[in-house]
Amino acid sequence: MTPAQSMTDAARAWLDSLDDTQRAAAALPWPSDEERHRWNYTPTDHGGLPLGDMRPAQQAHAMRLVATGLSHPGFVTVSTIIGLENVLDKAEGWRLGQRGRERLRDPALYWLRVFGEPGAAGPWSWRFGGHHVSIQHLVVDGLVRASTPCFLGANPAGSPLLGGHLLRPLAAAEDLARDLVRSVDDARVLLSPTAPPDIVTGNRPRVGRAPAVEGVPAADLTTAQQEQLRALLGVYLGRIPDELAEREAAKLAGPRLDTVHFGWAGDTEPGRPHYYRVQGPRLLVEYDNTQHDANHVHAVWRDPENDFGDDVLARHLAEFHSGQQASSS
């Protein structure tokens, strides 16, 4: 079964399980562009039906849909990030009644919403989001055509486990990049001695004026360093199902990687504030770990030209309308 078919089946099963009131919050007609382009990674209302307003069986249907949009490691990572809300709640002293909520840090406050009618005909999309998670996929004519912006974060980034081990959901995104920057003997790789306080693009629906392309181009890296960069990008592309991740990786195959730039800001020592960016045609990755004594990660993958499938939808609309005009003439 293709990813699009899996998403369609899971979305229909979830929607069919809801009552009328729940469905009114869970589903919006296509295109609902203003709402569809709204996304966040902070603990705010992400729009849709929260897990806390679903019965257990409905939650299972919801998480089944979420799983169709992620690889298995991606789903495990997202599930872990959601569970960290309990850890964060304890660290903050169980602050009740904050920001108008009975509970501020709440693993039940993750929202799911479907736009349009799930099926093989025409476009539809879905979004799952809450604190430190934002996942969305666009399906057009039975194919998944866009999967960005895709955000994952972790607070705390590292938590103690029994036996002296650390729980680090986004460890690979940090460790691979640090190993890479330490291996590069090129001053261009260091963007700034100070890391920015957050990802530069924030949660803007459209990147618009993206950060300047800085850093060292992959064309000037050694073969081993290029492989390290591919492995780092694989951590981001590997969030989504394998079939979709392979398609995205193919866009960076061979010499296409040469124009991708890698840059680092801040300290290269573990436990110190740091930031990095990987940027190229149709690609923007940002990672920031500066807050809470550099124990709070934000990491986003975007396609500046096709976030939310805007480029695909524009071409689809042009082809659809030109086809209509031709058939009516």
C-alpha positions in Angstrom: 0.0 0.0 0.0 1.3 3.4 -0.9 1.8 6.2 1.7 -1.1 8.1 0.2 -3.4 5.1 0.4 -2.4 4.4 4.0 -3.1 8.0 4.9 -6.5 8.0 3.1 -7.6 4.8 4.9 -6.5 6.0 8.3 -8.0 9.5 7.9 -11.4 8.1 6.8 -11.4 5.6 9.8 -10.6 8.5 12.2 -13.2 10.8 10.8 -15.8 8.1 10.7 -15.2 7.4 14.4 -16.1 11.0 15.4 -19.5 12.4 16.4 -20.8 15.5 14.7 -19.4 18.0 17.2 -15.9 16.4 17.1 -16.0 16.2 13.3 -16.8 19.9 13.1 -13.5 20.6 14.9 -11.5 17.9 13.1 -12.4 18.5 9.4 -12.4 21.6 7.3 -13.4 21.9 3.6 -10.7 22.3 1.0 -8.8 24.5 0.7 -9.2 26.5 3.9 -5.9 28.1 3.0 -5.5 30.5 5.9 -6.0 27.8 8.4 -4.0 25.2 6.4 -1.0 27.5 6.4 -1.1 28.0 10.2 1.5 26.1 12.1 3.3 26.3 15.4 5.8 24.5 17.6 4.9 26.3 20.9 2.4 25.0 23.5 -0.6 26.8 21.9 -3.8 25.7 20.2 -2.7 24.1 16.9 -6.1 23.9 15.4 -8.3 20.8 15.0 -9.4 18.2 17.5 -7.1 17.5 20.5 -6.3 14.0 21.7 -7.8 14.9 25.0 -11.2 15.4 23.4 -11.2 11.9 21.9 -12.2 8.6 23.4 -9.4 6.0 23.6 -10.5 4.2 20.4 -10.6 7.6 18.6 -7.1 8.4 19.9 -5.9 5.1 18.4 -7.4 6.0 15.0 -5.7 9.4 15.3 -2.3 7.9 16.1 -2.7 5.4 13.3 -3.0 8.4 10.9 0.0 10.1 12.5 2.0 6.9 12.0 1.2 6.8 8.3 3.0 10.1 7.9 6.2 9.0 9.7 8.8 6.4 9.4 8.9 3.9 12.3 11.8 5.8 13.9 10.0 9.0 13.2 6.9 7.8 15.0 8.9 6.6 18.0 10.6 10.0 18.1 7.3 11.9 18.0 5.8 9.6 20.6 8.8 10.2 22.9 8.6 14.0 22.4 4.9 13.9 23.4 5.8 12.0 26.5 8.4 14.6 27.4 5.5 16.9 28.3 5.2 15.0 31.6 9.0 15.3 32.2 8.8 19.1 31.5 5.7 19.4 33.7 7.7 17.9 36.6 10.7 20.1 35.9 8.6 23.2 36.0 6.9 22.3 39.2 3.5 21.2 37.9 2.3 24.7 37.1 -1.5 24.5 37.0 -3.8 27.1 35.6 -1.2 28.8 33.4 -2.1 30.5 30.1 -5.8 29.8 30.7 -5.2 26.0 30.8 -6.0 23.6 33.6 -2.7 21.9 32.8 0.1 23.8 30.8 2.3 20.8 29.8 -0.2 18.2 28.6 0.5 15.2 26.4 -3.2 15.2 25.5 -2.9 18.7 23.9 -1.9 17.6 20.4 -4.3 18.5 17.6 -5.3 16.6 14.4 -7.1 18.2 11.5 -8.0 17.1 8.0 -8.5 19.5 5.1 -10.8 18.3 2.3 -12.1 14.8 1.6 -9.5 12.0 1.9 -9.5 10.1 -1.3 -7.7 9.5 -4.6 -9.4 12.4 -6.4 -8.3 15.9 -6.0 -6.2 17.5 -3.2 -6.6 17.0 0.5 -4.2 17.3 3.4 -3.8 16.7 7.2 -1.9 18.2 10.1 -0.9 17.0 13.5 0.7 19.3 15.9 1.3 20.4 19.5 4.3 21.4 21.6 7.4 20.6 19.6 5.6 18.6 16.9 4.3 19.8 13.6 3.6 17.3 10.8 1.7 17.8 7.6 1.2 16.1 4.3 -0.5 17.1 1.1 -2.1 14.4 -1.1 -2.9 15.3 -4.7 -4.5 12.8 -7.1 -3.5 9.9 -4.9 0.1 10.8 -4.3 1.8 12.5 -1.4 3.2 15.7 -2.9 4.4 17.7 0.1 5.5 17.0 3.6 6.9 20.3 4.9 7.2 22.2 7.1 8.1 19.4 9.4 9.2 20.4 12.9 10.4 18.3 15.8 11.8 19.6 19.1 12.7 18.3 22.6 12.6 19.9 26.0 14.6 18.6 27.8 16.9 17.6 24.9 18.6 15.1 27.3 16.9 13.4 30.2 18.5 10.8 32.6 17.4 7.2 32.3 18.0 4.3 34.7 21.5 2.9 34.5 23.1 6.2 33.7 21.9 6.4 30.1 20.4 9.6 28.5 17.1 9.9 26.7 18.0 12.1 23.7 15.2 12.0 21.0 17.1 14.3 18.6 20.6 13.1 19.4 21.6 12.3 15.8 20.6 15.7 14.6 23.1 17.2 17.1 25.9 14.7 17.1 26.3 14.3 13.3 26.3 18.0 12.8 28.9 18.6 15.5 31.2 15.9 14.1 30.9 17.5 10.7 31.7 21.0 11.8 34.6 19.9 13.8 36.0 18.1 10.7 35.8 21.1 8.4 38.9 23.2 8.1 37.2 26.1 6.4 36.4 29.5 8.1 33.2 29.8 6.1 31.6 27.0 8.1 31.3 29.3 11.2 28.5 31.7 10.7 28.8 33.4 14.0 30.5 32.9 17.4 27.0 33.3 19.0 24.0 31.1 18.2 20.7 32.8 17.6 18.1 32.3 20.3 15.8 30.2 18.1 15.5 29.0 14.5 15.7 32.1 12.3 12.6 31.4 10.2 10.3 30.8 13.3 6.9 29.5 12.4 6.3 31.8 9.4 4.0 30.1 6.9 6.2 31.1 4.0 9.9 31.4 4.4 9.8 34.5 2.1 13.1 36.2 2.9 15.1 33.1 3.8 18.4 33.5 5.7 21.3 34.4 3.5 23.0 31.3 2.0 26.1 31.1 4.1 28.5 28.4 5.2 30.6 26.0 3.2 29.2 24.4 0.0 29.2 20.7 -0.1 31.3 20.9 -3.3 34.2 22.0 -1.2 33.9 19.2 1.3 35.8 16.0 1.2 34.0 12.8 0.1 33.9 11.7 3.7 32.4 15.0 4.8 29.8 14.9 2.0 28.8 11.5 3.3 28.5 12.9 6.8 26.3 15.7 5.4 24.1 13.2 3.6 23.8 11.2 6.9 22.8 14.4 8.7 20.1 15.2 6.0 18.9 11.7 6.3 18.0 12.3 9.9 15.5 15.0 8.7 14.3 13.3 5.6 14.0 10.0 7.5 11.2 11.4 9.6 8.7 10.5 6.9 7.9 7.1 5.4 10.8 5.4 3.6 9.2 5.7 0.2 8.8 9.4 0.6 12.2 9.9 2.2 13.9 8.1 -0.7 12.1 10.5 -3.1 13.3 13.5 -1.2 16.9 12.1 -1.0 16.9 11.6 -4.7 16.6 15.4 -5.1 20.1 15.7 -3.5 21.7 12.8 -5.4 25.1 13.1 -7.0 26.2 16.6 -8.0 22.9 18.1 -6.8 24.4 18.1 -3.3 27.2 20.4 -4.4 25.1 23.6 -4.0 24.0 22.7 -0.5 25.6 24.8 2.2 26.3 23.9 5.8 27.0 26.5 8.5 27.3 26.5 12.3 26.9 29.2 14.9 27.9 29.2 18.5 30.1 26.8 20.5 31.1 23.4 19.2 31.5 21.9 22.7 28.6 19.7 23.9 26.3 21.4 26.4 27.0 24.9 25.0 24.5 27.0 22.9 24.7 26.2 19.2 22.8 26.4 15.9 23.3 25.2 12.4 21.7 25.5 9.0 21.7 23.3 5.9 20.5 25.2 2.9 20.2 24.7 -0.8 17.7 24.6 -3.7 14.3 23.5 -2.3 15.9 22.8 1.1 16.2 24.6 4.4 17.1 22.8 7.6 17.5 24.7 10.8 18.6 23.4 14.2 18.9 25.4 17.4 19.8 24.4 20.9 20.3 27.5 23.1 17.5 27.6 25.6 17.5 26.2 29.1 21.3 25.9 29.3 21.4 24.4 25.8 19.1 21.5 26.7 16.1 22.5 24.5 16.2 21.6 20.8 14.2 23.0 17.9 14.8 21.4 14.5 12.8 22.1 11.3 12.9 20.8 7.7 11.4 23.0 5.0 11.0 23.4 1.3 10.8 27.2 0.8 9.2 26.8 -2.6 6.8 24.0 -1.7 5.9 24.2 2.0 2.3 23.1 2.3 2.5 22.0 -1.3 2.0 25.5 -2.6 4.1 25.0 -5.7 2.5 21.7 -6.5 -1.0 23.1 -6.0 -0.2 26.1 -8.2 0.8 23.8 -11.0 -2.1 21.5 -10.4 -4.5 24.4 -10.6 -3.0 25.8 -13.8 -3.1 22.4 -15.5 -6.7 21.7 -14.3 -8.0 25.0 -15.5 -6.1 24.9 -18.8 -7.5 21.4 -19.3 -11.0 22.7 -18.6 -10.6 25.6 -21.0 -9.4 23.3 -23.7 -12.3 20.9 -23.3 -14.8 23.7 -23.3 -13.5 25.4 -26.5 
